[in-house]
Amino acid sequence: MPDVNYLAVALAALSAFVLGGLWYSPLLFAKAWVRLNGFNEEELKKNANMAMIFGGAFLCNLICAFVFAMFTRGGIPDIGDGASYGFATGLGIVGFSFGLNYLFERRPLALWLINAGYFTLQFTIFGVILAAMG
């Protein structure tokens, strides 16, 4: 197995879960996200297996944090570098990969900004946590 800090990976995954709860809450972007996706709030609540959704979301966050830690397993020199590595990964790889799909799917720019913004911040936080826990 790769030499990664498993506690840091778990905390990074947990941070993404907490960030997602805030990011996609009514306090920030929930209403816009629902509208831009063409969803109906009542339908979302009615047709949801929340245990599967939240369990799957945490598992996805755990895998993302682990793979990011594998790519940086040589160590992240400091928190600033961690934030930079995470920002570059979140926006440059994840965000713009979404961008390709959004262009061909003709999805709104505002929806890309919400989703790419989440992943950019998510990976930035991953980098900070992994660097801090070196």
VOPAGU-2260 file (C-alpha; in pm, 1 decimal, decimal comma):
REM VOPAGU-2260
SITE   aa  ch    i         X         Y         Z
SITE  MET   A    0       0,0       0,0       0,0
SITE  PRO   A    1     116,3     354,1     -65,0
SITE  ASP   A    2     269,1     546,3     221,6
SITE  VAL   A    3     -14,1     783,5     311,8
SITE  ASN   A    4    -141,5     924,8     637,9
SITE  TYR   A    5    -473,8     742,9     675,9
SITE  LEU   A    6    -594,1     972,1     954,5
SITE  ALA   A    7    -530,9    1276,0     731,8
SITE  VAL   A    8    -718,6    1104,9     448,1
SITE  ALA   A    9   -1014,7    1032,3     675,5
SITE  LEU   A   10   -1019,5    1392,2     803,3
SITE  ALA   A   11    -995,5    1524,5     447,6
SITE  ALA   A   12   -1290,7    1306,7     344,6
SITE  LEU   A   13   -1487,4    1426,3     644,7
SITE  SER   A   14   -1404,2    1789,2     561,2
SITE  ALA   A   15   -1540,5    1741,7     207,6
SITE  PHE   A   16   -1858,5    1592,2     348,0
SITE  VAL   A   17   -1903,5    1890,3     582,3
SITE  LEU   A   18   -1815,2    2137,1     304,4
SITE  GLY   A   19   -2070,6    1975,8      72,6
SITE  GLY   A   20   -2337,4    2001,6     339,3
SITE  LEU   A   21   -2271,3    2373,7     370,2
SITE  TRP   A   22   -2205,1    2446,4      -0,3
SITE  TYR   A   23   -2524,8    2280,7    -120,9
SITE  SER   A   24   -2737,1    2407,3     170,9
SITE  PRO   A   25   -3001,2    2681,3     155,6
SITE  LEU   A   26   -2743,2    2905,2     323,9
SITE  LEU   A   27   -2530,6    2904,1       5,3
SITE  PHE   A   28   -2620,5    2740,9    -327,1
SITE  ALA   A   29   -2907,2    2491,3    -274,9
SITE  LYS   A   30   -3179,8    2694,1    -442,2
SITE  ALA   A   31   -2968,4    2789,1    -741,9
SITE  TRP   A   32   -2837,6    2433,0    -777,4
SITE  VAL   A   33   -3190,6    2288,4    -772,6
SITE  ARG   A   34   -3316,4    2546,9   -1023,3
SITE  LEU   A   35   -3018,2    2519,5   -1260,4
SITE  ASN   A   36   -3050,6    2139,7   -1268,1
SITE  GLY   A   37   -3421,9    2163,7   -1345,0
SITE  PHE   A   38   -3505,9    1971,6   -1028,4
SITE  ASN   A   39   -3810,9    2004,7    -809,8
SITE  GLU   A   40   -3743,8    2011,7    -432,8
SITE  GLU   A   41   -4046,4    1797,7    -350,4
SITE  GLU   A   42   -3942,6    1535,3    -605,4
SITE  LEU   A   43   -3587,4    1531,6    -470,7
SITE  LYS   A   44   -3714,9    1466,3    -119,2
SITE  LYS   A   45   -3967,0    1204,5    -231,4
SITE  ASN   A   46   -3733,5     999,1    -450,0
SITE  ALA   A   47   -3426,8     986,6    -228,3
SITE  ASN   A   48   -3249,4     705,0     -52,3
SITE  MET   A   49   -3058,1     935,7     179,7
SITE  ALA   A   50   -2852,1     657,2     338,8
SITE  MET   A   51   -2726,4     551,0      -3,9
SITE  ILE   A   52   -2667,1     910,6    -117,5
SITE  PHE   A   53   -2477,1    1021,5     193,5
SITE  GLY   A   54   -2294,5     689,9     231,3
SITE  GLY   A   55   -2194,0     700,1    -134,1
SITE  ALA   A   56   -2089,4    1063,7    -105,9
SITE  PHE   A   57   -1865,4     989,1     191,7
SITE  LEU   A   58   -1712,7     688,8      11,3
SITE  CYS   A   59   -1644,7     902,6    -297,7
SITE  ASN   A   60   -1483,9    1171,2     -79,2
SITE  LEU   A   61   -1271,4     906,8      91,7
SITE  ILE   A   62   -1150,0     771,0    -242,8
SITE  CYS   A   63   -1075,9    1123,0    -375,0
SITE  ALA   A   64    -879,7    1210,0     -60,6
SITE  PHE   A   65    -686,9     882,2     -72,5
SITE  VAL   A   66    -592,1     918,8    -439,6
SITE  PHE   A   67    -489,7    1281,7    -385,1
SITE  ALA   A   68    -275,2    1168,1     -90,8
SITE  MET   A   69    -117,2     900,1    -313,1
SITE  PHE   A   70     -21,1    1163,2    -570,1
SITE  THR   A   71     137,8    1377,8    -301,5
SITE  ARG   A   72     288,3    1095,0     -97,7
SITE  GLY   A   73     635,5    1238,9    -142,2
SITE  GLY   A   74     510,5    1497,9     100,5
SITE  ILE   A   75     372,8    1845,8      72,8
SITE  PRO   A   76     637,3    2093,6     190,9
SITE  ASP   A   77     399,4    2330,5     369,6
SITE  ILE   A   78      37,3    2437,8     400,4
SITE  GLY   A   79      71,3    2698,9     124,2
SITE  ASP   A   80     195,1    2433,8    -116,6
SITE  GLY   A   81     -83,0    2201,6      -1,7
SITE  ALA   A   82    -341,6    2467,7     -76,4
SITE  SER   A   83    -180,4    2533,5    -417,4
SITE  TYR   A   84    -166,8    2163,8    -510,5
SITE  GLY   A   85    -526,9    2119,8    -403,8
SITE  PHE   A   86    -646,3    2431,2    -584,1
SITE  ALA   A   87    -469,5    2325,0    -904,6
SITE  THR   A   88    -618,4    1975,7    -881,5
SITE  GLY   A   89    -967,9    2095,3    -795,7
SITE  LEU   A   90    -994,3    2362,1   -1062,4
SITE  GLY   A   91    -741,7    2248,9   -1321,6
SITE  ILE   A   92    -830,5    1880,3   -1333,0
SITE  VAL   A   93   -1173,1    1827,8   -1176,8
SITE  GLY   A   94   -1335,2    2161,7   -1254,4
SITE  PHE   A   95   -1228,7    2181,0   -1615,4
SITE  SER   A   96   -1313,2    1814,0   -1671,0
SITE  PHE   A   97   -1664,9    1907,0   -1562,9
SITE  GLY   A   98   -1637,8    2205,4   -1796,1
SITE  LEU   A   99   -1590,8    1978,7   -2097,2
SITE  ASN   A  100   -1907,1    1787,4   -2015,3
SITE  TYR   A  101   -2101,6    2102,9   -1937,3
SITE  LEU   A  102   -2013,5    2251,5   -2275,9
SITE  PHE   A  103   -2136,5    1950,0   -2471,1
SITE  GLU   A  104   -2439,1    1903,2   -2244,2
SITE  ARG   A  105   -2516,8    2275,7   -2282,7
SITE  ARG   A  106   -2547,2    2317,7   -1908,3
SITE  PRO   A  107   -2548,0    2666,1   -1754,4
SITE  LEU   A  108   -2224,1    2841,8   -1665,2
SITE  ALA   A  109   -2369,4    2922,4   -1322,0
SITE  LEU   A  110   -2410,6    2550,3   -1249,3
SITE  TRP   A  111   -2049,6    2487,8   -1350,3
SITE  LEU   A  112   -1937,9    2768,3   -1119,7
SITE  ILE   A  113   -2124,9    2612,7    -826,9
SITE  ASN   A  114   -2001,1    2257,7    -884,4
SITE  ALA   A  115   -1645,9    2342,3    -992,2
SITE  GLY   A  116   -1623,4    2587,4    -704,0
SITE  TYR   A  117   -1710,8    2312,1    -458,5
SITE  PHE   A  118   -1445,7    2074,7    -594,3
SITE  THR   A  119   -1184,4    2348,5    -613,0
SITE  LEU   A  120   -1238,8    2430,7    -247,4
SITE  GLN   A  121   -1265,2    2061,1    -156,3
SITE  PHE   A  122    -923,4    1976,2    -299,7
SITE  THR   A  123    -771,1    2295,6    -161,0
SITE  ILE   A  124    -880,9    2183,0     184,8
SITE  PHE   A  125    -747,7    1832,4     114,3
SITE  GLY   A  126    -407,5    1982,4      38,1
SITE  VAL   A  127    -409,0    2192,6     353,8
SITE  ILE   A  128    -505,8    1895,8     573,8
SITE  LEU   A  129    -252,1    1660,4     415,2
SITE  ALA   A  130      24,7    1920,3     447,1
SITE  ALA   A  131     -63,7    2005,9     806,1
SITE  MET   A  132     -68,3    1640,4     908,7
SITE  GLY   A  133     234,3    1556,0     690,3
